[in-house]
């Protein structure tokens, strides 16, 4: 089961990975576009990233369909928000920061001080998880102003109210000084050199992945709308792509089951749609459709290579559908974002005291 989920997540991430490079004026997203169309699209991304402020709405849906009700699930996500003080970051910046954790921490805390944002999220949970919210959607209201992050605990599920009361946490807006917290945690970040090396490698691989995606991205343009369809089979079959995925033990030839899984990607659909609003982006849509035939083939390949999966009795989903619709408005326009009135702001030391008391309470209850 884990192998199947990993394969699905990998596909989703690869598609979504196209976006950051464009913000850095990376034309690898252009696929088969003409020079003029490529310029129009990348200019819109550049101007959107440089706007620094604006508002947005998000609608996303993840639908896993299965004949086995325990394996099926649907999550609906809606959100709206606004932001101000965004600092554009290029791939060069990201790579440099990943190689220097101290510089990354300084950049992060400095960005926090200048950034303000508001995000209101609503999650429609699958039946298996809805019990913890009393059947109601999970609502998260978040604000970040001058380096302080706030959450409205009054919107949390009623089932959590007794726990909040026991821990003497107010059922209202509460805040945390994120700059102070990040600074105090910075020692652990900079000390972990292996983590830095890993993230550096990931940053270096991202441009390679984007360039590979461009080879298998076919666009059609209708006015201000660019619809790109990704040839998943071609991408996964590419020797350069396979080389990026190999580990030290991946020297074996592709098996029949693995080839069948690759071939089954012909039945899958991966599509991204960019709609321009003048010289900026107005909307980004993502559509991923994996039919049962593709999922069954991926499952068979994962069972072949994993003895633990081979004994699993769970059924394969009959379809997985993912849709994301992100719309921008007011890009470049001033946004008013204020801290919640009367909200207390805790420091890192307060957070550690709270975590310590919570762990102590859990330890005491289990003894």
Secondary structure as UniProt FT lines:
FT   HELIX           2..16
FT   HELIX           18..23
FT   TURN            24..25
FT   HELIX           27..30
FT   TURN            31..32
FT   HELIX           35..51
FT   STRAND          53..65
FT   HELIX           69..71
FT   STRAND          73..84
FT   HELIX           91..99
FT   HELIX           101..114
FT   STRAND          116..124
FT   HELIX           127..130
FT   HELIX           131..133
FT   TURN            134..135
FT   STRAND          138..145
FT   TURN            146..147
FT   STRAND          148..152
FT   HELIX           153..155
FT   HELIX           158..160
FT   HELIX           161..166
FT   TURN            167..168
FT   STRAND          173..177
FT   HELIX           178..191
FT   HELIX           193..215
FT   STRAND          217..222
FT   TURN            223..224
FT   STRAND          225..230
FT   HELIX           232..237
FT   HELIX           239..245
FT   TURN            248..249
FT   HELIX           256..264
FT   HELIX           265..267
FT   STRAND          269..277
FT   TURN            278..279
FT   STRAND          280..291
FT   HELIX           292..305
FT   HELIX           307..310
FT   STRAND          319..329
FT   TURN            331..332
FT   TURN            341..342
FT   STRAND          344..346
FT   HELIX           348..366
//
